[in-house]
Amino acid sequence: MAQIRKPRIGIALGGGSARGWAHIGILQELANMGIYPDVACGCSSGSIVAAAYAAGRLERLETSVTALTKLELMRFFELNMTLNGFVRQDRLKQFLHENVCARETLIEELTCTFASVATNLNSGHEVWFTKGQVSDAIWASIALPGLFPPYQFEGQWLVDGGLVNPVPVSLCRALGADVVIAVNLNSNAMSRMYADKLDAQATESSDTAVQITEATQQVSTDEVATTTAMSNNFVSSVATSLWEYSSAFFTSSKSNHPPQPNLIDAIAGSINIMQDKVTRSRMAGDPPDILLNPRMTHIGLLEFYRAAEAIEEGRACVKRMSAEIKLLND
């Protein structure tokens, strides 16, 4: 009697910056239900978690991200006037090599099928990374304009895959997945984008800059040297914009009007709006078998230090959909 082949399960992990840590909780809760995706595809921050899962380092990644504090997060960013991105790539590379996969690891060496999606900056076409170095696949996929410079790969300039395929269901199917679980982190992401900021501004507007300056002084001397050459007002203004989201670049936060979105909020928020619309359009033509929509609007796009909250919501999201998900094993 011929043995019935078990369907290959794929999971498409969408982008969402700091909200991407929810993918860790989702994969962990799926494992608790006895579901281990055979194909893991990711876009932007989803590519990081998908790679960690495929490399068997999900627990290590969870330990590291939940240990992140605001001060630790500051060390991953730098203030510069090049407008070529604010992320310190050397520190992020070290973080990825220690917690996601070792340096020079190939996609073909991972324990399950992995792929990521990026966008060709010149043509607008999506680029799939299904072989080669995992680091290339991640760096190209996470190159969010405004935070990272475009990533050069084989003669082409690549940026965040969320511009064309925010939740790569199609990539999962192309790699042989019979059943696809999709995770959209940007569903209704804009509905409460500034609600919490209004409350925070009323209580923290006078203290934020001082707190950030004091925190900066705790960083090692060589890292602070480049910023101390700038005026205190400039450092406080930019740091506040990046870390506390309470004021706009080079503007005063003392106002009775809603806070003006800062540069990072405006860029990331605009991309999120576009990604949500692209996701809805693509899923209409190629719907997943299971769609997970974690409730992530309370977590800011750069609040990577709130990993524990994001992970817990990922677990909760799977539990809310447990009845439908259990059918996958039937």
N, C-alpha and C positions, 0 to 999 in steps of 0.2 A: 504494500500500500504506500503510495507516494506521500511523503511528509509535507505538510502544509507549511509554506515559508512564512515566517513571522514578518510582518510589514516593517520596513525601515522607517524609523521615526526621525524627522528632522526638526530642528528648532531654529527659528530666525529671530535673532536678538537685535532689536532696533536701537538706534542711537538716542541719546538724551543727556549727554554730558554726565554730571554727577548722579543723575537718576539711574545711570547705567548699572550702578551697584545692585539695583533691585534684581538684576539677572542672576546674581549669585544665589539669592534666596529662592528664586524660581527653580533653578536647577537642583538645589538641595531638596526642596520640597517634592519635586518630581521624583527624585531618587528615593525619597521616603515612601512614595507610592509605587516604587518598583519600575519607574520609567526612566530609562537611560537613553537619551537621543543618540542615534548612530551618526547623524550629520549635524554639525553645529556651525551655523553661518552667522556672521555678525557685521554690523555697520557701526562705524564710529566707536563709542564706548562699548557697544555690544561686541565688537571684534576683540576687545581685550578680554572680556569674560569668556567668550567662546573659545579663544585660544587657550586660556587657563584651564578650561574644562577639558579640551582636547589633549592638553599636555598633562593632565592629572594633577594640576596645581590649584584647584579651586579653593581648597581649605587654606592653603598658604596665602592666596590672594585675599581671602576674607580676613585672616588674621592681620594682615598688613593694613588694609583699608580701614578696618574698624579701629585701628590704633592711631589713625591720622587725627591731628588736632589742627586748629586754625594756624597755630604757629608752624607746625610741620608743613602744612600746605603752602605757606608763604615761601618756603624754600624751593618750591617747584616753579615759582614765577620770578620774573625780573622786570624792573622798570627800565624802559629804554625808549629812545626817540626814533628808532628805525621804522616803526610801524610794521615790523616784519614778524610780529607774534610776541606774546608775553611769556610763553612757556620756556623754562630752562630745559632744553632737550637733553643735556648731559645727565641731569638728575632723573628725568623721566625714563631715559634709556636704562639707567642703572636699576630703577624700580621695576621696570618690565622684565629685565634679565633675571632679577632675583625672585620675582613673584609670579611671572607668567610663563616664561620659557627661557632656557639658557641661550646665550649668545650663539648665533649661527645655526640654531635649530631649524630644520626643514619641515615644511608642512607635511611632506610625505612620511616623516618619522613620527608623527603624532598618533595617539592611540585610537582616535576616531577621525572621520572625515571632517575637515575644517576648511573654511573659505571666508574671505571678507570681500567687501565691495568698496570701491573708490570711484571718484569722478575725474575724467579727463578734462582738465581746465580749458583746453583749447577747443575740443570738439563737443564737450558736454555729454559724451558717451560714458556709460558705466564700465568699469574695469573690474574683472573678477580675478582674485588671487586664489588659485587652487593648487599651486605648487610653488616651490622656491622657499626663500627664507620667511619664517613667520614674522620677523621684525619688519620686513618690507610690507607685508600684508596689513600689519597693525598701523604702522606709521602713515601709510597712504590713506587708510580708512579714517583715521582720527584727525586729519589735517583740517580742522575747523577754521575757516577764514577768520582772522582777527586774533586767534590764539596761537596758531601754528603757521609757518610759511608753507607754501605748496611743496609737495614731496616729489623729488625727481626720481623717476624710475624708467630705465630703458628708453631714454630720450624723450619722455613725456612728463609733463607736470600734472600731478594728481592732487586732489583735495578731497575733503570729507565725502564719503559715499552717500550720506543722507541727502545730498542735493538731488540724486536721481533714484535711489532705491533705499529709503530709510529703514524698511523692514524687509530684508531679502528673502521673501518666500520663494520667488522664482529661482533663486540660486540654490536653495535647498532641493527643490524639485529637479533641477538640472543635474544635481549630484546624486540623484537616485532615491530621494526620500519619497516614500509612499504616502506618509501622513506628515503634515507640517503643523507644528505649534508655533504661532507667531506672537511676539511680545512688542506692543506699541507703547512706548513710554511718553508719547506726546499727545495722547488723546485728551482733548480739553485742557491742554497744558496752559493755555493763555487765560483761562477763565478767572484765575485768582493770582495772576502774575504779580500785581502790585498791591494786593490787599494787605498782606503782612507788612509791607514796607511802610505803608502809611502809619500803622500803629508803632512800628519800630522807630520811625523818624521822630514821633512825638516825645519819646522817652530817651532817645540816645543821641540826638543831633549835636548836643554840646560836648559829649564825652567820647564819641567814637574816634576822632582824630588823635586824641591823647592816648587812648588805649592802643591804637595801632602803632603809634610812634614808640611807646614803651615796649610793645611786643617786638618791634623791629630791632630794638637795642639788644634783645636777647640772642639774636642771630650772631654767628661768628663774625669776628672783626673784618675778615677779608670780604665777606658778603655784604656787609654794611658800607664798606668804603666807597663803593660806587654811588650809593644813594645819599651819603652825607654831603657829597659835593653839591647836591641840589639844595634848593631852599627848603626849609621846613614846611612851608605852605604847599609847595609842589608835591613833596613826598606824601604829606598827609592827605592831600586831595586825591591823588592817584591811588594810594593804598586803600583809602576808604572806599573808593569806587570799586576796586577789585575784591575786597574782602568783606565789606559790610553792606554793600549795595544800598547805601543810604543817601548818596549824593551824586551829582553828575560831575564829570571831569571839569575842573577849573571853575566850578560854580559854588555858590553858597547854599547850604542846606536849610537856612533860615527862611522859610516861606510858608504861607498858609495854603499854597496850592499843592496838588499832588506832585511828588518828586519827579523831576525829569529823568527819564531812563539814561543811565550812563552808557558809555561807548560799548562796553562788553555786553550789557543787557540788551542794547538795541540790536547788535549784530546777532547774538545768539537767539534772542527772541524772534527776530525776523526769520531766521533760518528755521526755527521750530514751527512757526506758522506755515511756512512753505512745506516743511517735511510732513506735517500732519495732512495737508491737502494732497501732496504727492502720494502719501501712504493710502489715503482713502481711495484715490483714483486707481492705484495699482491693485489694491485688494479687491476692488469691484470686478476687475478682470481676472484676477487670480487669487481667490479667497483662500485663506488657510483653513485647515480642518478645525483648529482650536485657536481662538484669539484671546490673548490675555492683555488686559488694560490696567496695569497697576495705578493706584491713585497717588500720583506723585506731585501734584501741583504745590504742595507745601514745601517742597525741596527746591532750592534755587539751582540754576544750571551750573554754578561753580562751587556749590557747597559740598565738595567732595568729603569733607570731614563729617558729614551726616550719614556715613555708610551704614551704620547699624540700623537707622530708621528705614533707609531704602531697602536693605536686605530683608528686614522684617515685613515690610509691605509686599515684597516679592513673594515671600512665603504665604502671606495672607491672601494674595491674589490667586495663587494656585488653590488654596483651600476653598475659596469662594467658587471656583470652577471645578471642584473635585468630581462632581457627578458626571460632567461631560468628559473630563479627562480619563476617568476610570474606564470609559467605554473603549479607549484605545487598546486596553489589554484584553478585551473580550473577544 
